[in-house]
Amino acid sequence: MRVVLGVKNSSDSIDFETEQSAEEVRNIIANANVDSMIELTDNNNRKILMQKEFLSYALIGDTPKHTVGFGALN
């Protein structure tokens, strides 16, 4: 599962892959208090910690595959 976390007042984002489900990631973010830390784990078992007050957005989900060309021709 791909997760992108936007950082307030910054053009940078935190982008990583995780084994956690989309629902689990959403619940961790939604249940964190404004002054508490969000703790997620990436596929390399590294911890990603972010204070919730600095989170501007979260994109949760795999990127759809882009097709190139005109598609199937009949």
C-alpha positions in Angstrom: 0.0 0.0 0.0 1.4 3.4 -1.0 1.1 6.3 1.5 1.9 9.9 0.9 1.8 12.3 3.8 1.9 16.1 3.1 3.8 18.3 5.5 2.2 21.7 6.4 4.1 24.8 5.2 6.4 22.6 3.0 6.4 21.5 -0.6 7.9 18.2 0.5 5.9 15.1 1.3 6.7 11.7 2.9 6.1 8.9 0.4 6.5 5.2 1.4 5.1 1.7 0.9 3.6 -0.2 3.8 2.1 -3.6 4.6 -0.6 -1.9 6.7 -4.1 -1.8 5.1 -5.7 1.4 3.9 -8.2 1.1 6.7 -5.5 0.6 9.4 -3.6 3.7 8.1 -6.8 5.8 8.0 -7.7 4.8 11.6 -4.2 5.6 12.9 -4.4 9.1 11.4 -8.0 9.7 12.3 -7.7 8.6 15.9 -4.5 10.6 16.7 -5.0 13.7 18.8 -3.9 17.0 17.3 -0.9 17.2 19.6 0.1 13.5 19.3 2.3 11.6 17.0 1.2 9.5 14.1 3.3 6.3 13.9 3.3 4.2 10.7 5.7 1.4 9.6 7.1 1.0 6.1 7.9 -2.2 4.2 11.5 -2.1 5.5 10.1 -2.1 9.1 11.2 1.6 9.6 8.9 3.7 11.8 7.6 6.9 10.3 6.7 9.4 13.0 4.9 12.7 12.4 3.2 15.1 14.7 -0.4 15.3 13.6 -0.5 19.1 13.7 2.0 19.1 10.8 0.0 16.8 8.6 -1.7 18.7 5.7 -3.0 15.7 3.8 -2.7 11.9 3.4 -3.0 9.9 0.2 -3.7 6.3 0.9 -3.8 3.6 -1.8 -1.9 2.2 -4.7 -1.3 4.3 -7.8 -3.4 3.1 -10.7 -1.5 1.7 -13.6 -1.3 4.2 -16.5 -2.0 3.0 -20.0 0.0 4.2 -22.9 -1.3 4.4 -26.4 -4.8 4.1 -27.8 -5.9 1.0 -25.9 -7.2 -2.1 -27.5 -7.9 -1.9 -31.2 -10.7 -4.1 -32.6 
